[in-house]
Amino acid sequence: MPLHHRLKARSPALPQSAPAFGDHFRTDLRTWALGRVPGDGT
């Protein structure tokens, strides 16, 4: 059984926190990517 499935089975909080982690990751990735655009002026 993959580790992710074992953790989900043992911890009900993991599935609830996964979407929040995904949103936070997307926000950080977007901020990082926009900061790397040349000529952005920031």
N, C-alpha and C positions, 0 to 999 in steps of 0.2 A: 504494500500500500504506500503510495507516495507520501512524503512528509507533510505536505499541505493538507491532505485529507485526514491524516492522523491528528494533526493539530486542530483542525476544525471539529473533529469528533470529540476531542478532549476539552476544548475551550469554546464555549458558546460566544464569548466576547470577540473572538477572532473574526468570524464572518461579519460582525457588526462594525468592526474597526477597519476592515479591508476597503470599503468604499471611501471612507474618510482619508485613508492613506493614499489611495489613488488620486483623489482630488488634490491633496497637498502636493503629491509628486507632479501632477500636471501643471499646477500653479508655479512650482519651483522651476520646472523645465521651461515653461513659457517665459518666465522672468530671465532665466539664463540665456535662452535663445535670443530674446529681444535685445539683451545687453551685448550680444556678439554681432549684431547687425552693423556693418560699417556705415558711417555717415549719419548715425542716429542722432548725434548731438548731445547725448546724455552721458 
